[in-house]
Amino acid sequence: MTVFSHRSFDDHQSVHFHADGGLKAIIAIHNTVRGPAVGGCRMWPYGDDDAALTDALRLSHGMTLKSALAEMPFGGGKSIVIGDPARDKSPALWRAMGRFVESLGGRYIVAEDVGTSPADMEIIRRETRFVAGIEEGGSGDPSPATAWGVFMGIKAALETRFGRGDPSGVRVAVQGLGHVGLALCGLLAEAGAVLVVADLDAGLVARAGRNYGAAPVAADAIYDQAVDVFSPCAMGTILDDQTIARLKAAIIAGSANNQLAESRHGEALMRAGILYAPDYAINAGGIINISHEGPDYDRDRAFAHVARIHGTLLTIFARARANGNATNEAANRIARGRIQAANNA
């Protein structure tokens, strides 16, 4: 299989492969018509090279749609580092990644993602100017902004599904307790939600229990919980024929990228009576926060901008209902319309 005939290629502008010492990395640039490609760097021990390439292509495409839907002056890109973030990180690896990013001359701007951190971005910055989400002179860790956007999106979904946006007393199952998932638990607990959580890291599950009163369940059992909201905040492609059949939630709203295993699963959710908040709409808080970076960065102003995800989702839900479409299709049409308008400008 070549890159061009890959099932997830979807007209990427360029895909770059790089090896440097212990670094094995891919940078996928999907579209730059609205501005430079921005997207996080994900580090993960992929089972094979095709799995890594598939993730890079799907995530990059999602970033194009995310930036367009959030009306950000960015395109879509993503980088993948093949390796175990618990064992394989080193300053030399991140400096090599920085040189890789720099070699693209600003067409791609890197930030943190699953398996990476603001500290890793600081090392990358020693080799490239094209890095976002750093502490010094930047907007810092984008995870709190992403969690805030998901929280606002959950409120929009509750308002649409139940006519009441207040999370108080609402049962929420959170899958994944990384930087975003744990921060989201804090926001939901403060608002009075009742939490059920799962993560492969028992320490994070215990922390959510201590701090937020969350009830723990086994990782695979999270799909079977009788809750109002299922919030996927870990890896993607988790909504497929099997898992959708198990869900007992009325709403799906979480931070994970590429939650649908295939686009058709958006329609499957609609047929099942489950309101789906399209992932790239609800998890855009990080990219919105990054757009405010600079010497005059104002966190309150940035988070007020992130809060507009609430209105974006209300628009998507209303259009989907009016046209009889799945919500992911409604979101896709809005985003693609904005990309086409930029192409025609």
Secondary structure, 3 states (H helix, E strand, C coil): CCCCCCCCCCCCCEEEEEEECCEEEEEEEEECCCCCEEEEEEEECCCCHHHHHHHHHHHHHHHHHHHHHCCCCCEEEEEEEECCCCCCCCHHHHHHHHHHHHCCCCCEEEEECCCCCHHHHHHHCCCCCCECCCCCCCCCCCHHHHHHHHHHHHHHHHHHHHCCCCCCCCEEEEECCCHHHHHHHHHHHHCCCEEEEECCCHHHHHHHHHHHCCEECCHHHHHHCCCCEEEECCCCCCECHHHHHHCCCCEECCCCCCCECCCHHHHHHHHCCCEECCHHHHCCHHHHHHCCCCCCCCHHHHHHHHCCHHHHHHHHHHHHHHHCCCHHHHHHHHHHHHHHHHHHC
